[in-house]
Amino acid sequence: MINSKFFLAICCSLFLVSCNRKVKLNPNPSFGYESLTDSYNSKTNIFERRYSDDTIKIKIILTENEREKIVKAFSENQFQNFPHEIDCSKWGTNPKIYDELFIEDFSVKYIHNRDDGWFCSNGKRFNEINTIIQDVILNKSEIKKIESSDIAYE
């Protein structure tokens, strides 16, 4: 009887540890995103906007608060526990949209349609991070001054 209780306690402990996997992030990690038209890389501080016949590159410097807000979103959504690809696209529904986020050397590609999937929790968490990073970057005064891209999903 003692052996079975001990075994049960070990199993419960392992289960609790495996369910609460938190990956410790570098205190000042590089991160970024890429969508059909825009991308940003914090390592180079370069924002790119693609057009059908050109690409504009702008250097963007984030404040410490902006960096912390973005890194916190990655951490709170346990980004580094995501698979490398999240496919929330609905079969037969177009267009398929491809977005990508990265922090340090870990990147995740997110494939989806315009509508959110009901049962795609990793997609919802990906979107929480993506929304924060794009809100910060796209609200920079340098970005607001440039024209929107002429590229679109069809």
C-alpha positions, -999 to +999 in steps of 0.1 A: +000+000+000+028+024+008+044+018-026+012+026-045+007+059-025+044+068-031+039+060-068+007+081-070+025+110-053+054+109-078+029+108-107+009+137-094+041+157-089+053+150-124+019+159-138+018+193-120+054+201-130+047+193-167+015+213-168+032+244-154+060+247-179+072+282-180+102+290-202+124+317-187+131+344-213+163+363-218+158+397-200+164+416-233+154+392-261+152+400-298+117+395-313+097+404-343+068+396-366+061+392-403+028+395-422+020+398-459+030+434-460+049+443-429+077+430-407+098+442-378+130+428-361+140+443-328+176+430-332+181+454-362+153+478-352+141+477-388+105+479-399+098+469-435+066+476-455+063+459-488+045+473-519+039+456-552+070+474-567+090+485-537+100+480-501+104+508-475+127+502-445+125+524-414+145+523-383+122+521-352+135+525-317+112+511-290+111+526-255+118+503-226+081+503-217+072+492-252+098+464-252+086+452-218+050+452-229+058+430-260+081+406-241+054+403-214+029+393-240+052+365-253+058+353-218+022+354-205+010+335-236+038+309-232+049+315-267+079+292-265+056+263-257+038+267-291+044+243-319+064+258-348+033+259-369-003+266-359-029+258-386-063+273-377-074+276-413-107+262-423-106+238-452-121+252-483-121+288-470-098+313-487-076+332-485-052+315-461-033+341-442+003+335-430+017+354-401+049+347-381+062+357-348+096+351-333+115+356-301+152+348-299+157+317-321+121+304-317+096+312-344+060+302-350+041+304-383+003+309-379-020+299-408-056+311-406-085+326-424-102+359-417-125+343-392-112+331-358-115+293-353-137+283-324-113+256-311-079+271-319-066+282-285-030+285-297-042+308-325-060+330-300-029+332-279-008+339-310-032+367-319-029+383-284+009+386-289+005+397-325-020+424-317+002+439-290+034+439-311+016+454-341-002+480-320+031+492-306+050+492-339+021+505-361+014+534-337+050+548-340+049+582-356+074+571-383+051+543-394+019+565-394+036+588-420+040+561-446+014+549-470-005+516-465+007+488-487-010+481-520-006+443-515-036+423-503-049+388-500-073+379-528 
